[in-house]
């Protein structure tokens, strides 16, 4: 008997939680240059704030470093090596309860080349 009551209350809580669930727009921005990345993030945030939407971020994510080691000479000097690295800077922005106008304005943004954007609706 008690189990049925617990299950019913759990179902009611789940229905209320679904109604109160807020949709989020999660934007992940990636670039090799941190200055260009910060400028484009500022442009995204300014666009979202123009429509009076709550914005969380930018949250800096860990920089991804890819290192490559290459021999300097092809045949003789095997111990002489060079190292190269690529750094990928990342930021995360959450826009809470976006309207259709906000989404349209964000899709029409012209951002600099070299900036990669992933947009997900949560």
C-alpha positions in Angstrom: 0.0 0.0 0.0 2.8 2.4 0.9 4.7 1.6 -2.2 1.7 2.6 -4.4 1.5 5.9 -2.6 5.2 6.5 -3.1 5.0 5.7 -6.8 2.0 8.0 -7.3 3.8 10.9 -5.6 6.9 10.2 -7.6 4.9 10.4 -10.8 3.3 13.7 -9.7 6.7 15.2 -8.9 8.0 14.1 -12.3 5.1 15.8 -14.1 5.6 19.0 -12.2 9.4 18.8 -12.9 8.7 18.5 -16.6 6.4 21.5 -16.6 9.0 23.6 -14.7 11.9 22.4 -16.9 13.6 25.3 -18.5 15.0 24.9 -22.0 18.6 26.0 -22.4 20.7 26.8 -25.4 24.3 25.5 -24.8 26.9 27.1 -27.0 30.5 25.7 -27.1 33.0 28.0 -28.8 36.4 26.8 -29.9 39.3 28.6 -31.5 43.1 28.5 -31.9 43.5 32.1 -30.9 42.2 33.2 -27.5 41.8 36.9 -28.4 39.5 36.1 -31.4 37.7 33.6 -29.2 37.0 36.2 -26.5 35.8 38.8 -29.0 33.4 36.3 -30.6 32.1 35.2 -27.2 31.5 38.9 -26.2 29.6 39.4 -29.5 27.4 36.3 -28.7 26.7 37.5 -25.2 25.8 41.1 -26.3 23.4 39.7 -28.9 21.7 37.5 -26.2 21.5 40.4 -23.7 19.8 42.6 -26.3 16.8 40.4 -26.0 16.8 40.4 -22.2 17.7 36.7 -21.8 19.6 35.3 -18.9 23.1 34.3 -19.9 25.5 32.0 -17.9 29.1 32.3 -18.8 31.4 32.4 -20.5 32.9 29.4 -18.7 36.5 28.7 -19.7 37.0 25.0 -20.4 40.5 23.4 -20.3 42.8 24.3 -23.2 43.4 21.2 -25.4 47.1 21.0 -26.2 48.2 18.7 -29.1 52.0 18.2 -29.3 53.9 16.8 -32.3 57.5 15.7 -32.2 59.4 15.6 -35.5 62.9 14.5 -36.4 65.0 17.5 -37.7 67.0 15.4 -40.1 65.7 12.5 -42.1 68.7 10.2 -41.9 71.8 11.2 -39.8 70.9 13.1 -36.6 68.3 10.9 -35.0 68.5 12.6 -31.6 67.8 16.1 -33.0 64.1 16.7 -32.7 61.7 19.5 -32.9 58.4 19.9 -31.0 55.3 21.7 -32.2 52.0 22.3 -30.4 48.5 23.4 -31.2 46.4 24.9 -28.5 42.6 24.8 -28.8 40.9 27.3 -26.5 37.3 26.6 -25.5 34.4 28.5 -23.8 30.9 27.5 -22.8 27.9 29.7 -22.8 24.4 28.8 -21.5 21.4 30.9 -22.6 18.3 30.1 -20.4 14.9 30.0 -22.0 15.7 31.5 -25.4 13.0 32.8 -27.6 12.8 32.3 -31.4 14.1 35.8 -32.0 17.3 35.1 -29.9 17.9 31.9 -31.9 17.4 33.7 -35.2 19.8 36.6 -34.1 22.4 34.1 -33.0 22.3 32.2 -36.3 22.7 35.5 -38.3 25.9 36.5 -36.5 29.0 36.9 -38.6 31.9 35.6 -36.5 35.6 35.6 -37.6 37.1 32.7 -39.4 38.8 30.1 -37.2 36.0 30.1 -34.6 34.0 26.8 -34.3 30.6 26.9 -32.7 28.5 24.0 -31.5 24.9 24.8 -30.4 22.7 22.3 -28.5 19.2 22.7 -27.1 18.9 21.1 -23.7 
